[in-house]
């Protein structure tokens, strides 16, 4: 029996959606392939009792997509989004070796890192995301469709910014699409604060997207190549080839601009200070009102930086596989080699420095006074080297578990609001007028869902989903 192939695409004028959906019917088998235009995508196959039931199910799925705005298309006409991979070089350090306690080998250059009390997160350019405990044991693993630009935390939520243009929420069993970034944006970096996403791009632009996945404003800064963006309750701090610019996060008004001699390659923030690591071998620090503060001098281009104890110590990683520690006044306290490539991102947590590197390692470095003194004297511990699992990890999916048991969790409902699909809570005790931040690719008008937890946003006005999501069978 001949195959029946239906190929659909959705590419909105705003560019926020740029994806395909292909349905292939062959006798009793239905195969569905979907993903970002230009990518291979993911495939799901199901067999039905008869060919008639297979065709009926295929027709149902096609009609659902057509109602959402998909159109029948010719494969290959629209092209894949523009993606810039950060070009980094790394040479071996001549400094003495840092005291590495353990090293997780993920085998692909990694920019994504986040450390909290329970887990150490790594995201690499192969699209792999690993969650490890503080001894380096893998507790969870995801496989995203494209390279991971960065990992960011927003309160209890962990997000991965991906080269496919999506930002994935990693707080449940499956990665769920939380935001879809405009197709015309060549993403460099991103940050999230209380549901407000800020994206910096190749052209030196910065764009904010709200909890309902709708663009708020876009501004073009004084330089290009925006590798730094940081958010707080007041503003957006954008680092680019000409320096650092701050914008009001609500309206996008420029509040201040400070020029740097080198291009900004990484950014960090504390409560009252922002830090910009630059190509001219310096870390620049500014108050959040825009006043220049201490400059920290390194020996090579600064790929990453972080702080401890609200800026009491400042750390840096350069393109020469070295890491540095400075006091708040700018005095260099020590410089040591990583032994595993240059640190592309870093974070300090409880006397340890965690780095992700050009060779794909997540390394845990003992930054205690005694350990550093011993390393400077040439004595270091034997690092425990941990290899990444050979399994691929959990992939994103629009398929949901179903349930009839609604005794544990919160019930929400999807409804049509003009051209948009919105979600609101229908369980008692919640404001029924507030929308819920909810994965966009699993919304179906009229469907109800059981979510693990609903939390009010810090600034109020909307709710946020946390954890696993199940579709309720009526």
C-alpha positions in Angstrom: 0.0 0.0 0.0 1.3 3.5 -0.9 2.4 5.9 1.7 0.2 9.0 2.3 2.4 11.9 3.4 1.1 15.2 4.7 3.7 17.9 5.5 2.8 21.0 7.4 4.7 24.1 8.6 4.0 26.9 11.0 6.1 30.1 10.5 4.3 33.1 12.0 5.0 36.7 10.9 6.5 37.4 14.3 8.9 34.5 13.9 8.1 33.1 17.3 7.2 29.8 15.7 9.1 28.1 12.9 8.4 24.4 12.9 7.1 21.5 10.9 4.7 18.5 11.4 4.7 15.6 9.1 2.2 12.7 9.1 2.9 9.5 7.2 0.2 6.8 6.9 1.2 3.3 5.6 -1.4 0.7 6.0 -2.2 0.5 9.8 0.9 2.5 10.8 1.0 6.2 11.5 4.4 8.0 11.8 4.6 11.5 13.0 7.7 13.6 12.7 7.9 17.1 14.1 10.5 19.7 15.2 12.1 22.9 14.1 12.3 23.6 10.4 15.7 22.6 9.1 16.2 20.0 11.8 15.6 16.2 11.6 13.1 16.4 14.4 11.6 13.6 16.4 9.5 10.7 15.2 6.7 8.8 16.9 5.1 5.7 15.3 1.9 3.9 16.3 0.1 0.9 14.8 -3.7 0.8 14.7 -6.1 -2.3 14.3 -7.2 -1.3 10.8 -6.0 1.0 8.0 -9.3 2.9 8.4 -8.6 3.7 12.0 -5.0 4.7 11.1 -6.3 7.2 8.5 -8.9 8.5 10.9 -6.3 9.2 13.5 -4.0 10.8 11.0 -6.8 13.1 9.8 -7.6 14.1 13.3 -4.0 15.1 14.1 -3.7 17.0 10.8 -6.9 18.9 11.5 -5.7 19.8 15.0 -2.6 21.4 13.5 -4.4 23.2 10.7 -6.7 24.8 13.4 -3.5 26.0 15.1 -2.4 27.8 12.0 -0.2 25.2 10.3 -0.3 25.1 6.5 0.4 22.5 3.9 3.9 23.2 2.6 6.8 22.0 0.5 9.7 20.6 2.5 12.9 22.6 2.2 11.5 26.0 1.1 11.9 27.6 4.5 15.4 27.5 6.0 16.7 26.7 9.4 17.2 29.6 11.9 20.6 31.3 12.0 22.7 30.0 14.8 26.2 31.3 15.9 28.4 28.9 17.7 30.7 30.8 20.0 34.2 30.4 18.6 36.6 29.8 21.5 40.3 29.0 21.7 42.1 27.4 24.6 45.7 26.9 25.3 47.4 25.0 28.2 48.1 27.0 31.3 51.6 27.3 32.6 50.3 27.9 36.2 50.3 25.2 38.8 47.4 22.8 38.8 44.2 23.7 40.7 43.0 21.2 43.4 40.3 19.4 41.4 38.2 17.0 43.6 36.3 15.4 40.7 35.8 15.9 37.0 32.8 14.8 35.0 33.7 14.2 31.3 30.8 15.1 29.0 32.9 15.2 25.8 31.5 18.3 24.2 32.3 22.0 25.0 30.0 23.3 27.7 28.6 26.8 28.4 25.7 25.8 30.7 26.2 25.5 34.4 24.1 26.0 37.5 24.9 24.8 41.1 22.5 24.7 44.0 22.3 22.8 47.3 21.2 19.6 45.7 22.6 19.4 42.2 25.3 20.5 39.7 23.9 21.1 36.2 25.9 21.0 33.0 24.6 21.7 29.4 26.9 21.2 26.4 26.9 21.9 22.7 25.8 18.4 21.9 22.4 19.3 23.5 23.1 17.1 26.5 22.0 18.3 30.0 23.2 16.4 33.1 22.2 16.9 36.7 24.7 15.5 39.2 25.0 15.4 43.0 28.0 17.2 44.7 30.1 14.0 44.3 29.6 13.9 40.5 27.0 11.1 40.3 24.4 11.6 37.6 20.9 11.9 38.9 19.1 13.0 35.8 19.8 13.5 32.1 18.1 15.2 29.1 18.8 15.4 25.4 17.7 18.6 23.7 17.4 19.0 19.9 20.4 21.4 19.6 23.3 22.8 21.5 22.7 24.3 24.9 23.7 28.0 25.1 23.2 28.4 28.8 21.4 27.1 32.0 19.6 29.6 34.1 17.7 29.4 37.4 14.7 31.5 38.2 13.7 30.8 41.8 13.0 27.0 41.8 12.8 26.7 38.1 15.8 25.5 35.9 15.8 26.5 32.2 18.0 25.6 29.3 18.4 28.0 26.4 18.9 25.9 23.2 20.2 26.7 19.7 16.9 25.5 18.3 15.3 28.7 19.5 13.4 27.2 22.5 13.9 27.6 26.2 13.2 24.4 28.0 11.8 24.0 31.6 13.7 21.2 33.2 11.8 20.9 36.5 9.6 18.0 35.4 10.3 14.5 34.1 10.4 15.7 30.6 11.8 18.9 29.1 8.9 21.3 28.3 9.1 24.3 26.0 8.6 27.4 28.2 9.5 30.1 25.6 9.9 30.2 21.8 12.3 32.9 20.6 11.8 34.9 17.4 13.2 33.1 14.4 15.1 36.3 13.4 17.1 36.3 16.6 20.5 34.7 16.5 20.6 33.9 20.2 23.8 34.5 22.2 22.8 34.4 25.8 19.7 34.6 28.0 18.5 35.1 31.6 15.1 34.9 33.3 13.7 36.8 36.4 10.3 36.0 37.7 9.1 34.7 34.4 10.5 37.6 32.3 13.0 36.3 29.7 15.7 38.5 28.3 17.6 37.4 25.2 20.8 39.0 23.8 21.8 38.4 20.2 24.5 38.6 17.5 23.5 42.1 16.5 23.8 43.7 19.9 20.1 43.6 20.5 18.3 42.6 23.7 14.6 41.4 23.7 12.3 40.6 26.6 9.5 38.0 26.5 6.9 37.7 29.2 5.4 34.7 31.0 2.8 34.3 28.3 5.6 34.0 25.6 4.8 37.4 24.1 7.6 39.9 23.2 7.6 43.0 25.3 10.3 45.2 23.8 13.5 45.0 21.8 16.5 47.5 22.0 19.7 47.8 20.0 22.7 48.5 22.3 25.8 50.4 21.3 27.8 47.3 20.2 27.3 43.9 18.7 27.8 40.3 20.0 25.9 40.4 23.2 27.4 37.6 25.2 26.1 39.0 28.5 22.6 39.5 29.7 21.6 39.5 33.4 18.2 40.4 34.9 17.0 41.6 38.3 13.8 43.1 39.7 14.7 46.5 38.2 16.5 46.1 35.0 18.3 44.2 32.2 22.2 44.4 32.1 23.4 43.9 28.6 27.1 43.3 27.8 28.3 43.6 24.2 31.3 44.6 22.1 31.3 48.2 23.3 30.6 47.8 27.0 27.6 47.3 29.4 24.1 49.0 29.0 21.3 48.8 31.5 17.6 49.0 30.6 14.5 49.3 32.6 12.9 45.8 32.5 9.3 47.1 32.0 9.6 49.6 29.2 13.1 49.1 27.9 14.3 52.7 28.7 18.1 53.0 28.7 19.2 53.9 32.3 23.0 53.9 31.8 25.9 52.9 29.6 29.5 52.2 30.4 32.1 51.6 27.8 34.8 48.9 28.1 38.1 48.7 26.3 37.5 45.1 25.3 34.4 43.2 24.1 32.3 41.7 26.9 32.5 37.9 26.8 30.6 37.0 30.0 28.6 38.6 32.8 27.8 38.0 36.5 25.8 39.9 39.0 25.3 40.3 42.8 22.7 42.2 44.6 24.3 45.6 44.1 27.0 45.0 41.5 27.4 43.7 37.9 30.6 42.2 36.6 31.7 42.0 32.9 34.6 39.8 31.8 36.2 41.2 28.6 38.6 40.4 25.8 41.1 43.0 27.1 42.0 40.7 30.0 39.9 42.6 32.5 36.8 42.1 34.6 34.9 45.4 34.9 32.6 45.9 37.8 29.8 48.5 38.0 27.3 49.5 40.6 23.7 48.8 39.5 23.3 52.6 39.3 26.1 52.6 36.7 29.1 53.9 38.6 32.5 52.2 37.7 34.0 50.2 40.5 37.0 47.9 40.7 38.8 46.5 37.6 40.3 43.1 38.0 43.4 42.4 35.8 44.0 38.9 34.3 46.7 37.7 31.9 44.5 36.7 29.0 41.0 37.2 27.6 38.3 36.5 30.2 35.8 33.8 29.2 34.0 33.6 32.5 33.7 35.1 36.0 31.8 34.6 39.3 31.9 35.9 42.9 31.7 34.6 46.4 30.1 36.2 49.5 28.5 39.2 47.6 31.8 40.1 45.9 34.2 39.6 48.7 36.1 37.3 46.3 36.0 37.5 42.5 36.9 34.6 40.3 37.8 34.5 36.6 38.5 31.9 33.9 40.6 32.9 30.8 41.3 31.5 27.4 44.6 30.1 28.7 43.0 27.4 30.9 43.7 29.4 34.0 41.5 30.5 36.9 42.0 33.5 39.2 40.9 34.7 42.5 40.9 38.4 43.5 39.8 40.2 46.7 37.2 42.9 46.5 39.9 45.6 46.1 41.2 44.0 43.0 44.4 42.4 44.4 45.1 39.0 42.8 45.3 36.3 45.4 46.1 33.4 43.2 46.2 31.9 39.7 46.1 28.2 38.9 45.6 26.0 35.9 42.5 23.9 35.3 44.1 21.0 33.6 40.9 20.4 31.6 40.6 23.4 29.2 39.3 26.9 29.6 36.4 27.7 31.8 33.5 28.9 29.6 31.2 29.3 32.6 31.7 29.1 36.4 30.0 29.3 39.7 31.2 29.4 43.3 29.3 27.4 45.9 30.3 26.6 49.5 34.1 26.8 49.2 34.2 25.1 45.8 34.5 26.5 42.3 32.6 24.7 39.6 33.6 25.2 36.0 32.4 23.9 32.6 35.1 23.9 30.0 36.2 23.8 26.4 36.9 20.0 26.6 33.4 19.3 28.0 34.3 18.8 31.6 32.4 19.9 34.7 35.1 20.2 37.3 34.7 20.7 41.0 37.7 22.7 42.5 38.4 22.9 46.2 38.8 26.7 46.8 39.4 26.4 50.6 42.4 28.3 51.9 44.3 25.1 52.8 43.7 23.4 49.5 44.8 26.5 47.5 47.9 26.8 49.6 48.8 23.2 49.0 48.2 23.6 45.3 50.5 26.6 45.1 53.1 24.4 46.8 52.6 21.7 44.2 50.5 19.3 46.2 47.0 18.5 44.8 44.5 15.7 45.4 44.0 12.9 42.9 40.8 13.9 41.0 38.0 11.4 40.6 37.3 11.3 36.8 33.7 10.4 36.0 32.6 9.5 32.5 29.2 10.5 31.1 26.6 7.7 30.6 26.3 6.4 27.1 22.5 6.7 27.3 20.9 9.7 25.4 18.7 11.0 28.2 15.1 12.1 28.1 14.0 14.1 25.0 11.4 16.9 24.8 7.9 15.6 23.8 4.5 17.1 23.3 2.9 13.7 24.4 1.4 13.8 27.9 0.6 11.1 30.4 -3.1 10.9 31.1 -5.0 10.5 34.4 -8.4 10.3 35.8 -7.2 10.7 39.4 -7.2 14.4 40.3 -6.8 14.0 44.1 -3.2 15.1 44.1 -2.3 18.3 42.3 -3.9 21.4 40.8 -6.3 21.4 37.9 -5.9 23.9 35.1 -7.8 24.4 31.8 -6.8 25.7 28.4 -9.1 28.1 26.6 -9.2 30.1 23.4 -8.6 33.8 23.9 -8.9 35.4 20.4 -5.9 34.0 18.4 -4.2 32.8 21.6 -4.5 29.8 23.8 -4.4 30.7 27.5 -4.4 28.6 30.6 -6.1 29.3 34.0 -6.5 27.5 37.3 -10.0 26.0 38.0 -9.1 24.3 41.3 -10.6 26.3 44.2 -8.5 28.7 46.2 -6.8 30.4 43.2 -7.5 33.7 41.3 -9.5 32.5 38.2 -8.6 35.7 36.3 -4.9 35.1 36.3 -3.2 33.3 33.5 -0.8 30.4 34.0 2.7 30.2 32.5 2.3 26.8 30.8 4.2 24.9 28.0 3.0 26.3 24.7 3.4 23.1 22.6 1.0 21.0 24.7 -1.9 23.4 24.9 -5.2 22.3 23.4 -8.4 24.4 23.8 -10.9 22.8 26.1 -8.4 20.3 27.7 -7.8 20.1 31.4 -4.5 19.2 33.0 -3.3 18.1 36.4 -0.1 19.8 37.4 2.2 19.0 40.3 2.2 22.5 41.7 1.1 26.0 41.0 3.0 29.0 42.4 2.2 32.7 42.3 4.8 34.8 40.6 7.0 37.0 42.8 5.5 40.2 41.4 2.0 38.8 41.3 -0.5 38.8 38.4 0.1 35.3 37.1 0.8 31.7 38.2 3.7 29.4 37.2 3.6 25.6 36.8 6.1 23.6 38.6 6.9 19.9 38.0 5.1 17.2 36.1 2.0 17.7 33.9 -0.7 15.2 33.1 -3.7 15.5 30.8 -7.0 14.7 32.5 -9.2 12.2 30.7 -12.8 13.4 30.7 
